[in-house]
Amino acid sequence: MTFPNYWSDEPLEQETDDMLGRGQFAETVARTLLSACGPKSLVVGLIGPWGSGKSTVAHFAANRLKSHNPEIPIIWFEPWLIGSTEAFVREFFIELGRVLLTDGDTDQGRSKRSNFYKYAARITDSLSHSLQIGSAFGVQNAAQIAAAMIASAQVFNTLSTALEPDSETPTLSELRNEICSELRKNSKPVVVVIDDLDRLSAFEIRAVFQLIKACAEFPNLRFLVLFDRAQATTALNSVVGDAEGFLEKIVNQAFDLPFVTQDQRQSYIDRCIETLNLGSLSEEAKTRLHFVSQGLLVPGLSSIRRAKRFFGSASVLLRELRDDHYTNIDLPDFLVLEFIRQFLPELYSTLKDEELRLPGFYINDALYLEDEKTIREKRRQDALPSDPDLRKLADVALGLLDADNPPFEETTFVRRTRVHADRRFSSYQWRGVYFGFSPNLAWFKDEDWQLIKKSLAPDGDCSGWLSRLEVSERRGELARSIADRIILLNLDEVRKMATVVSKWEWDTKIESELIENQKVTRFNVAAMLFDSCLQRISEMSNIGDEIRVLLGDEVTLGCLANALGSEAIHFMREHSEGVYMNRQTFEELKGIVVPKISALVESDDFFEYHEPDRLLLAWRRLADKKTRSEWFSRLVCDERRFLLFVESALSLAVNRDRSYDWWINPTSEFFIALEAINEGQLSEKGRFARVVILESSRKNHEERRAELADP
């Protein structure tokens, strides 16, 4: 079997390229065209809807005819390719005459051609009168077509007169009989294949069938007419009334194209996917690709032609997305999005315009998870089509984009709980690639990712990409690009990623840059990557056991505290499930982690941590009220540690919170200690933080008292 361009819209010509087993059917059609049909012509109809492969079967049948008798002349007549009705009527008779009349420039040959052109003139004139009647009844363009046909009839009259200038004008019956007499002398039939009737107007379709009818008594003439029965009858009903009866009088034998089974379409679609030639895919990608094919493409690409056009467009876009031998896309997601783009345009527009949050979780972001999901789902639902069949396909497509386990067969359908969708199409770095069809719209290439993935092998060196994260410029873009792809890692790789990132974050002291000059800090980056690692681990293993292993090395404490702080937000809202774990696992881990963090915040190492305010916030989410109160009481009583706290955690928190809107009770121990502190012992940052907190707290306290006093 050759390896053709499966998605070319051109009909196949060789049976070796056929995947639908239509060779035997083509043989039946060919034998019918060769069968004895008495003194008249034979009209065989090849019937099927648009895109069902009628032209392909016609080519196969023509090849079979030639294999039976290589001398059989075959005329391919495609009226749709000819500019007008009058032109294809004229072309029909010219082509037919060229094959039927082959006696050369002899008296006998000229006589035959003269009779044939006279007959053509009479038939063309008859069709023009029919259209003139249509014009009288207001049929669109009928008058113009009739006038052109009259001109064609005059051409044939001129040709016949030039060939036989002195002949008398015979009747139509006499002309037909003379032509039939000559054609009976031919030892082999002539086959005329008429294709693309589905694309013609009602009057053009009628004209073609009337041309066939006009030649119905010509012996050894065989017609193979390709048309869609429903479309042809609808068109003919407007001009002949009883379209079915009209067709039955003309078509002697009618063959419906063999039904294309779902298994055949599945096989065809799978082969088209193979020919996209994207190289090796992960087992996960192969599984999702199977579900995309089975659940969306097979039911959605309901005809072979529709499948051809779909993959034709997809293949062109994929070629543009290849860059340095990398495809830069996830194939299952791309095919789902391409299906949505071609057949569900409103939904595609909605997906393209969605604003998605960054990968990984932050403590405050987790609060808005449900609201964002609700808004996004409503927008998507509003964009779904009203047609029930299309809506079903749209639901399947969205499910495939949002789930690793699509809802087919016995597999459980699992929707993810991340803020962002799990597929790269919706990620920060890759939206421009999927929706802009250019790899240049993502500065972080697949090649970069493969190097990172290689570094996560047991003996791999991660220093290369970690050093890129050291650079403040574009640090956020790189981190988001990596976080978006953590879903592609296996369990061992993601374990190493979590450990490496935690150690990198933990070993860092307070950075030299001011927070205001660094929008994405080291803590932001590490939290983003670590959170995505935990999400991936929770999908592949027991998250509680995995975190206990990570806790064996304290380098994970900063990132883990932040992640558990996110979980605490969920459970404060009385959710039974968090982002990564259930409540029982959370409580067990909290019992292990809180004492470790408490010990850290009691030590001077806490003030050396590069973002102590972040760590303190996570600890406050996790520790009980009594533990927190006792810690603050000890802190304000220790002048040295309190100064360190103001210089580090408090100044960073104030500098980060640009609202400068603080509210600490002026009667609290903390407020009194901050008010009494010696400003001369503070740096400029510390003094600024002290003033902001004291002044904003007093203001807020007075406003609150005034509100309560106002009846």
N, C-alpha and C positions, 0 to 999 in steps of 0.2 A: 504493500500500500504506500503510495506517495504521501508526502506531508504537505497538503495544500494550504493556502491561506483560507482557513475555515470561515473567517468572518467577511470574506469578500461577498458583495451583494450580487455578483455575477452568477448566473446559473452554472452548475457543474456540467462538464461536457464528457468526462470520462467516468465510467462506473467504478474504476479503481479508487476514486476519491469519495465514493458514496459511503455514508455511515448508516443509512436507513434501509438498506436491503431492498431497493426498488428495481433491481435489474430484471427480476422475473415479471414484474408488472409491466415494465417497458417492453419486454418480449411479447406479452399478450397484446399490447397496443400495436406493436409492429406487425404481428401476424394478422390482426384484424384489418389493418390497412392493406395487407397483401392478399386478403381473401377475395374470392370471386364475388362480385356484386351485381351481376347481370349487366344490362345494357346501359345503366346510368352510373353517375358518379357515386362515391361513398363519402359521407360526412361523419367523422368520428369526433365526439366531444370529449375533451379532457377537462374535468370539472374539479375545482377546488378553490378555497378562499385565497385572498391576497397573501402572498408570502408562503404558500404551502409547498412550493417546489414544482409547479406545473412546467415551467420552462426547462428545468433540469430533467424531468421525466421525458419531455419532448426530445431533448438532445439524446438521451439514452435510446429512445425509440428510433430516432433517425440513424444512430449508429447500428442498431440491430437490423434496420432495413438494409443498410449498406452491406452488412455482413451476409445477408441472404442474397442480395443482388446488387453488386457494386455499380451497376449501370443505371439504377433507378435515379431519375432526377428529383431533387428535393428543393422546393422553393420556400425560402423563409420570408414571410410577409408580416411586417410589424407596423401596422397602420399608425400606432401612437408616435412612431419616430418621424412620420411624414407630417408636414406642417398643417395640412387642412384636409377636409373631407374630399373636396374635388381632386386634390392632389393624390390621395391614396386610392381613389377610384381609378384615376388615370394610371397610376403606377401598377395597380393590380392587373389591369388588362395588358399593359406593356410587358410586365414580367411573365404573365401567363402565355402571352403570344410568343415571347422569345423562346420559351421552352417547347411549346406545342408545335410551332411552325418552324421547321428546320430545313426546308427544301432549297434554301439559298435564292439567288437572283435568277430564277427561271420563271417561265410563264406560269407554270403550275404553282410555284411558290408564291408569286405575286398574287395569283387568284385566291389562294388560301388566305393570305394576309389581308387582302381586300375584304373578303367575306367576314373575317374575324373582326376587323376594325369597324365594319358596318354594324356588326352585332354589338360591339362595345358601344358604338355611338347610340344605338337604339336603347340599350340598357341604361346608359348614363342619362339620356334624355328622359327616360321613364322615372329615374330617381329624382331628377330635377323637378318634374311635375309634382311628384309626391311632396317634395319640400316646399313647393309653391303653395300647395294646399295647407301645409303646416304654417306657412307665413300668414295665410288668411285667417288662421285661428290664433295668431299671436305667438307662435313658437319662436323663441329667441334665436336670432341669427339665421333663421330658415331662408329668408329671402336672399341674403348674401350668398349662402351656400348654393342655393338653387341657381343663381346667376352664374356662379363659377362653374357649376356642373354643365350648364348649357354651353359655356365656352369650351369645356372639355369635350362635350359631344361634337361640337363643331370641329375640334382638332381631329377626332377620329374620322369624321366625315371627309375632311380634307385629305387625310392619309389614304382612305379607301378610294377616293376619287382619283388621287394621283396614281394609285396602283392600277385601277381599272376605269379609265376615263369615259369609256363608251358603254359601260355596262348598265343594264337596266336595274332599277332598284327592286331587290327581292323583298319578300315579306320577312318578318321576324322568324316565323316558323321555318321558312325555306332556308334562311341563313343558318339557323340552329341545326337543321337536318344535314346541310352540307358540311358543317363543321364536325358534326358527330360522325358522319360517314368517313371523313378523313382520319379522325382520331381512332376509329376502330382498327385502322391499319397498323397502329402502333402496337408493338409486342410487349411493351412494358408500361406499367402505370406511371403517372406523374403524381407526386405527393406535394401538397401545399400545406405548410404549417402556418397558421395564423395565430399570433401571440399578442398579448397585452390588450385584449379587448376590455379588461376591467378599467383601463385608464381613459376610455373614450366616453364621449357624451352619448345621450340616449339616441339621437338621430344618427350619430356615427356608428353606434353598435348596430342599429337597424340597417344602415346602409351596407355594412359588412355582411350581415346575414342575407340581405337581398342580393348582394353580389354572388354569394355562395348559391343561393336559390337559382339565380339566373344561369349558373353553370351546372345545375343539378343533373341535367341529362347528358352531359359530356361523358362519354365512356372513358375508362382508364384514368379518370381524374379522382384523386383521393384527397380529402381535406382532413387535417387534424386541427381542430379549433380549440383553443385554450381560453376558458372563461370561468368566472365565479357565477354560479347559478343565481344566487340571491341578488347580486348586483346587476346581472344582465336582465333578469326578469323585472326588477324595479325600474331599470332604464327603459325597457321595452314597453312596460305597461302604460307609460305616458304617451306612447305613439301608436301602439297597435291594439291596446285593450287587453286581449288574452295572450299574455306573453308566453305562458307555458304551452299553449296550443301552437303558437307561432314557432317556438323552438322545436316542438315535437315533429312538425312537418318538415323541418330542415335537417335536424341532427338524426342520423340513422342509428348510431351506436353511441352511448354515453358511458364514460368511465369516470367514477369518482376516484380521486387520488386515495391511496391507502392511508389509513389513519396512522399518525405518528404517535407511538405510545410514549408514556411518561418515561419509561426506561430508555427509550431511544433518545429522547430529548436530554435526559440526564447524562447519557453517554456522550452526546454531542457537546453539551455544555462543559463536561469534565475535560474533554479533549481540547476545547477552546481555551480553557484555563491553563492546561499544560503548555499550549503553544505560546502563552504569554512569556514563558521562559524567564522566570524570575529567580531561578536558582533554588537552592535548598531552603526549606521552610522548617521552623521548629515544629515539634509534635503538637504543641498547643495551637499554632497557626494552622496546621493541617486539619486539626479537629474543627476549628472554627470555620475554615474554608469549606469543609464538608457540610456544615450546617447552613452556611450561606448558599451553597449550591442547592441543597435539598429543600430548604425552607423558603428561599426567596427567588432564586433565579429560575428554577424549574417551573414553579407555578406562575411566575411573573413573565417569563419569556415564553409566551404561549405558542409561538410558531418559530420555525427554523430561521425565517427571514428576520424576525424580531431579535432572535439571539445573534444573528450575524451582525445586525446593525449595532446592537449593544456592545459586542466585543470589538467591532470595528472602531467605534469611538474610544472605548477603553484602551485598546492597544495603542492608538495614536497618542493619547495622553500619557500612558506609561512610558513610551519612548522618550517623551520630553522630561519625565521625572528621573530618568537614569542620569547619574552623575558620578564620574570616576568609578564606574562599575558597580555602584550601589543604587538601589531603587528608591531609597528614602521614604518609603511608605510601607504600611502594613497591608498586605494584599487583601485579606478578608474585609477590612474596613473600607479600603478603596473601592472594592466591587459593590459593597452595600451603598456607599455614597454615590457611586456612579449610577446605580439603579435609581436612587432617589432623584438625582439630577435629571435623568432622562424622562422619568415617568411620574415623578411627584415634585414638580418644580416649586410649589409653594412651601412644602416642607423643607426642601433644599435651601430655599432662601432664608427660612427661619433658622436652620442649623448654622448657616454661614454667618448670620448676624448675632448669634448668641455670644454673650459676654460671660466668660467662665473664670472662676477663681483660680488661684495658683495651685499647683500640686502640693501635697503635704498638708498637714493640719497645723493651725495655730490655735491657741487657747480661745481667743476671742472669735476667730472665724467659725469655730464649731457651733457657736450659738446660732448662727444664721444658716446652718446646713439645711434644715427642713424648709425654711422659708424660700431659699433659693431653688431647691428641688421643686417645690410647689409652683413657683412662678415659671420655671423652665418647662415643666410638664404642661402647664396650661397653654403656654405659647405654642408648644408642639401640637397639642390636641386641637387648638384653633386652626392650625395649618393643615390638618388632615383632610383628605378629599371626602366629599359626600357619597361618592359611589361606594357601595359596600365592599365590592371586590378589591378596589384600590385601597380602601381604608384598611382592610385586612392585611394587605401587603405592606402598607405603611407601618402598621403595628408590629409586624414581624421585623421589618427593617430597623425600627427603633430598638426593639428588643435585642437584635443582633449587635447593635452598636453599644448597648449599655450592659451587656452581660457576657460572661465567659461561657456559661452553660445555657445555650439557647433552648427554648421550650419545645423540643422535638423528641420523639421517641420516648425512651424512659428517663432521659436526662432531666434533672431538676433545673428549673429556671431560676437563676440567682441574679438579682440586681445588686450592683455595688452601692456602698454607702459613702464613697468619697465625695468631696465637694465637686471635684472635676470628674468628667467621664474618664473611663480607663483607657480609652483608645487615643492613639496619637493624633487622630484627626482633630480632636478638640483641645489639644495641648497648646501651651503658650507658643512653642517654637514651630509647630508643624501645621498650624491652620493655613498659613500662607502657601504651604506646599500642596495640601489637599484641595484647597479652594482656589488657589492661584495657579496651580499646575506648573510650578517652577521650583526646582531644588534650590535655586539661588535665593529664595525667600527664607531659607533656614540656614543661618551661618554655621550652625553645629551640624556637621554632616554625619552620615551613617558610618563613614570611615572613622571618625572620632569615637563614635559609640563602640565600634568593634575593638578599638584599642583599649577602651575602658573595660569592656567585657573580658578581654584577654588578661588584663591586670588583676581580675578577680579570681583567677585560677589560684590553687594553693600556693604555688611558688611565684605568683605574679607580683609586680612592683607597681603600687598605686601612686608613687610619688609624682609621676608626670601630670596626671589630671588634678591631683591635690595642689600642686604648685600653681596650676591655672586658677584654682579657687582662691589662692592667696592674693591674687590681683583684684583690687577693688573694682576696676573698670570691667563691666560685663560679667561680673561675678554672678549676679542674679540670673542672667540669661543662661549661663552654663549650668547653674544649679537646677534651674527649672527643666532644662533639656535632659539632664540626667534623671531627675525625679520622675519625669514623664515616662521614662523608659524602664524604670525599675520593675515594672510589671513583666518585662521580658526576661528577667533573671530567674535562674533556678534557685533552689533552697540554699545550696552551699554558697553560691555567688552572693545572694542577698545577705546571708549571715556575715560574710566578709565585708560587704559594703557597710553594714550597720556598725560593725566593730571599728573599721577604719575611720569612718566619718566621726564616730564618737570620740575616738582617741585624738583625731585632728582638732576637734572642737575643744576638748578638755585640756589639751596641752597648751592652749593659747592664753596668754595673759591679756590684760587690758590693752586694746589696740591703740596705736599712737594717734590714729585719725579721730577727730571728733565725730560723734554720732551724726551730727547734722550734715557732715560732709560724706557720710557713707550710708546710703539708703538701704543697702542690703548688708547686714553685718554677718560675721562669722556664725553667730548663733542662729540667725535667720536661715543661712545656708544649711547648716548642720541639722536644724530642726526639720527643715523641708525634706532633706534626704532621708533622715532617720525615720520620720513619720511614714514616708512612702515605703521604706523597708519593712516597718512593722505591719503595714497593710498587706504587703506581699507575703510576709511570713505567716500572717493569720489565715491566708488563703491556702497555704500548703502544709501547715503543721500546727501543733498545739501551741498557741501563743504564750500561754502561761509557762510551759516548760522551756520554751525558747528564751523568754526573758530571764528566767532564773539562771540559765547558762550565761547570758550576757552579763548578769549582775555579778558573776564571779570575778569580773574585772571592773573596777570602779571607774574606768575611763568612760563608761556608758552613762554615768549618773546624770550629767547635765541634760543630755538629749532625752533620756528616759523620764526624768522628772517633768519635762515639758510635755511629753506624750501622755503621761498619766494625768497631768493637769487637764489636758483636753478631754480625757475620759471622764474626769470628775465633773466637768461641765454637763456632760450627757446624763450622768446619774443624778446630778442635782435637779435635773428637769424630770426626774422620775421615769427615765427610760430603762427598760430591762436589758437593752443591748447598747454597748458603746460602739466606738469606731472600730476597735480591734478585739474586744473581748466582752464576755458577759459580766454581770455584777459580781458573781462569786469569785471569778478569777481576779477581777479588779481589786476586791477587798483583800484577797490573799497577797497580791503583789504590793498593795499599798502598805500592808503590815511589814513587808520586808524593806521597802524603799524609804518610807518616812523616817525611820530611825537613822538611816544612812544620811539623808539630807539634813536632818536635825543636827547630827554630829558635825556635818560640814558647816552649817550656818553658825554653829557655836565656835568654830575655829577661825584663826586668822586667814586660813586658806580661802575662806569665803570672800574676803575683800580683795584677794588676788585674782579671783575669777573674772574673766573678761567682761561678762555682763551679769553682775550679781543681782541686779534688779529683776531680771528674767527668772533666775533660779529662785529668788525669794517669792516671786509671784506664784510659781508652780508649787512651792512648798506650802504657801498659804492656802492653796486650793486643796491640798492633800491632808495637812495636819489638822488635828482637832482644835477647837477654840481654846481649850485650857493650855495646850502646848504652845500655841501662838502667843497667848497673853503672858505666859511665864517668860518666854524668850524676849519679848519686848521689854518687860520689866527689868530683866537682867541687863539688857542692852543699854537702856538709858541711865542705869546706875554705874556703868563702866565708861568713864569719860573718854579713855583712849579708843575703845571699840566704837563708841558712839560717833566720835570724830571720823573714824575710818568709814563708818556706815554712811555718814552724810557725804563724804568725799567720793565714795564709790557708788553704792547702790542708789542713794537718793539723788545725787546730781545727774546720774545717767537717766533715771526715771523722769526727772523734771525736764531734762533736755529732750527726751524722746516724746513726752506728752506736750505738744505745742499749745494745747488749750490753756495750760497754766491754771486749770480749774481744780483746785484741791480743797478738800473739806476734812479737816482733822479737828476734833473737838478741842476748843481752847482750854478746857479743864483737864484734858488727858495728860498722863505722865509724859507721853511722847512730845506733845506740843510744848509743855512747860520746859522740858529738857532742851528742845530745839531753840526755844526763845532765850534760854539762859546761856547757851553755848558762847564761847569766846570767839568772836568773828575773826580776830587776828590769827587764830590757828587754822583758819580755813583758806583754801585756794579761792580764786575768782569763781570757779564753777560751783564750789561748795557754798560760797556766800550768796551767789545768785539763786541756788536751789533753796537755801534757807529763807530768803526774802520772799520768793514766789509762794512757798508753802504757807508761811505765816500770814502774809497779806491776803491771799485768796481764801484761806480758812476763816480768818476773821470776817471778811466780807460775806462769805456764804453763811456763816453763823448768824450774823446780824440780819441778813435777809430772811433767814428761816425764822428767827424770833419775831420779826415784824409780821410775817405771814400768820404765825400762830396767834399774835396779839390782835390781828384784824378780825372783827366779828363778821 
